[in-house]
Amino acid sequence: MHDPLRSCVFRKLLAFTSFGLDSALLKSIQELGFTRPTPIQLESIPPAMQGRDLIACAQTGSGKTAAFLLPVMNALLSRPRRTTRALVLTPTRELAAQIHEDFTALSTHTPLTSAAVYGGVGMGPQEHAFRAGVDLLVATPGRLLDHFSKPYAKLDQLEFLILDEADRMLDMGFLPDIRRVLRHIPTKRQTLFFSATMPGPIGALAKDMLKNPVAINQERVSKPAVGITQAVYPVSQNLKSNLLVELLNRGLLQEALVFTRTKHRANRLADQLLRQNFSATRIHGNRSQPQRLEALAGFKSGKYRVLVATDIAARGIDVEDLSHVVNFDVPAASEDYIHRVGRTGRAEATGEAFTFVSKEEEGDLRAIERAINKTLPRVTLPDFDYNARPSEVLEVPHAERIAAIRARKAEERARAKAKAERRGGAPGAAPSSSRPRTSSGGSGRPAGSGGGRPGGPGARPSAGGSFRPNTRRRP
Ligand code: AMP
């Protein structure tokens, strides 16, 4: 029977106000539209606020960022000091930028500050953050270690360490870097450890880092967030682009985050969509940080209807109300499927995840279905010509690509040889490689040389020491 008093008490217990958080944080939470805590927040925030270490199994989209930020921010507010006291370690730049953004939103009504520290951008502003002593740093391990080699980078007053997406750190080979980072921070601290899965090496790392932790939501198999409708479109490899275009043309996909297996395929697909007048962009490991941020911001603002991405870039992409994720290629690992699909239907919104599967990918798809313990429905698009000739082949066959590279290299070598012969073949002046020469007759300049005169002031090594004058070339 419905008991109005009991449900009223229950609702109050489920509210953010039940945690005893600082009123400035509650105000931001309200402004962000978070009406009630997600399950991971309900379980994590109380023990973390009591100062306990945590080990939490939480997938992207569960609200885990606020689950670790809120208790730490609350503690920082209760004992203000002008030094860096919290560090979040994350695997990717995108995730670091996202956490920094979430922190900024949650700290609107507080004096708390944070900075993101990751590679691909200048060290200067990050050095400033160290010197200024921001309250919280969000960092990728490699760039953080670069800073630790400098005298200004000290985190000896650190009180809170958060490790986010630890399993992805393992995948990306960051575990040794994490252990190196640990040598630079105090052992007396509170540690919050988050991972979507807990493979063996992650368990071992957690054991070394945590003291008597509270274990939360320790499921071995994670599942995509609720609210996501998943469907599979069987289609031949060559017709995947046509199918995507058709879904876009028919308005069955409003905007979409589209995952491909490789950077090459991401590039080719984005180019193809652009040629067909769809606003599309791409995000993958070969793109510079400004390019990645522009792509993400453009997708969030609606400038781009399609964002084509590879898995490395998938973590940390947080776009509100994303209606569709398309697995253009079936991911080889079920965890990648869960993370990709977790991009939509975040924090209880609804979304659709479509997976294009060719005959060759059926095996990988079945492995995913076993992992999520669910058979995904197969659907066909009515009136789509499944026997059509592909309008454009997405991938140039591997052998053809290699042949094209070889032909281009041979051409470059021939050009370099002809150029050397035109210069009259002075001794030592005709290197067989096409590297730019430093002699006064050459037009190229070595990187970092500044002046280009061997032996002159410009020939000294740059700060990085990467350039040495090539004395062999001097007559
Ligand atoms: P995360 O798992 O931390 O990447 O969070 C996923 C998304 O859920 C982000 O867009 C958050 O802003 C949002 N979010 C976090 N907590 C809540 C909440 N309690 N209610 C609604 N949305 C939330």
Residues whose N, C-alpha, C, O or C-beta is under 5 A from the ligand:
A	BS01	AMP	G33 F34 T35 R36 P37 T38 Q59 T60 G61 S62 G63 K64 T65 A66 R346 A347
